[in-house]
Amino acid sequence: MLEHLTTEARNPASEDLDGLTAQQIVQLINSEDAKIAAAVAEQSDAIAQAIDVIADRLENGGRLIYVGAGTSGRLGVLDASECPPTFNTQPWQVVGVIAGGYTALTTAVEGAEDNAELCAQDLRKLNFSKGDVLVGIATSGRTPYVIGGLEYAQSVGAFTVGVSCNRDSKHDVHCDISIAVVVGPEVVSGSTRMKAGTATKMVLNMLSTGSMIRLGKTFGNLMVDLRASNTKLADRARRIVRAVTKLSPTESERLLSECNGEVKTAIVSYDRGVSADEARQLLTASHGHLRSALQRDASQNGNAR
């Protein structure tokens, strides 16, 4: 069955790969990588539909759970782990699950991806429920671990999304939305850590970032809900406040300090002339959307600047 998959096919452009110079190898890989964005664009409608569902579930207390094996699983864990510092999500809101557990992030766990029941067990440990969204990632579209997870998600009534790099994947029948980014054969036959891995990362970027934007985690293109957990992010928080409020560096730092480092709270507090607690109330009433909070207060608060 595998030999018929696009991701397992031989690429005619790289049949003489071992005879190329380093420069030729770079040019070949680069020319193949240039095809990825177009392949992702072909799936834009399905990706957008998934974003709306994920945002809705997250807003109503559900979770986004990625499951995958090997490179696919690692990419899911990577995307999930970057959401808390970037969008100030709780660690439980976006979760990456990899076949074989976290050991598999750095070491191959033989046979884990071939066990369909294993993913259901992993999801039960997370108390996976119908209010969650499961994104099954498998470039082949046939990984038993992922299919087992999708089947379990369907059995509890959850929404399911499949991400693959082959058309008419085996897991499609278990997905409410199927995202198939067909990037063609790899430069090294079957090495889906290459084009397929890049395509998968692009899709996951869109799913998580798009849903967070829909939830009000940005203001324009500014990362206003970031968690200032290190020096770089703390500096970014100060720069964002300065960019929106036009305050001096010293004033921005003081304002952020008064608002416990919360960028959105600081901006609302300054722009509407209210206390940090009142700013938080406005944000809560606006479901965390900064623009809505500013507009809401502009029509109701005589202290608006």
Stockholm file with secondary structure:
# STOCKHOLM 1.0

chainA/1-305         MLEHLTTEARNPASEDLDGLTAQQIVQLINSEDAKIAAAVAEQSDAIAQAIDVIADRLENGGRLIYVGAGTSGRLGVLDASECPPTFNTQPWQVVGVIAGGYTALTTAVEGAEDNAELCAQDLRKLNFSKGDVLVGIATSGRTPYVIGGLEYAQSVGAFTVGVSCNRDSKHDVHCDISIAVVVGPEVVSGSTRMKAGTATKMVLNMLSTGSMIRLGKTFGNLMVDLRASNTKLADRARRIVRAVTKLSPTESERLLSECNGEVKTAIVSYDRGVSADEARQLLTASHGHLRSALQRDASQNGNAR
#=GR chainA/1-305 SS CGGGSGGGSCCGGGTTGGGSCHHHHHHHHHHHHTTHHHHHHTTHHHHHHHHHHHHHHHHTTCCEEEEESHHHHHHHHHHHHTHHHHHCCCTTTEEEEETTCGGGGTSCCTTGGGCHHHHHHHHHHTTCCTTSEEEEECTTSCCHHHHHHHHHHHHTTCEEEEEESSSSCGGGGGCSEEEECCCCSCSSTTCTTTHHHHHHHHHHHHHHHHHHHHTTCCBTTBCTTCCCCSHHHHHHHHHHHHHHHCCCHHHHHHHHHHTTTCHHHHHHHHHHTCCHHHHHHHHHHTTTCHHHHHHHHHHHCTTCC
#=GC SS_cons         CGGGSGGGSCCGGGTTGGGSCHHHHHHHHHHHHTTHHHHHHTTHHHHHHHHHHHHHHHHTTCCEEEEESHHHHHHHHHHHHTHHHHHCCCTTTEEEEETTCGGGGTSCCTTGGGCHHHHHHHHHHTTCCTTSEEEEECTTSCCHHHHHHHHHHHHTTCEEEEEESSSSCGGGGGCSEEEECCCCSCSSTTCTTTHHHHHHHHHHHHHHHHHHHHTTCCBTTBCTTCCCCSHHHHHHHHHHHHHHHCCCHHHHHHHHHHTTTCHHHHHHHHHHTCCHHHHHHHHHHTTTCHHHHHHHHHHHCTTCC
//
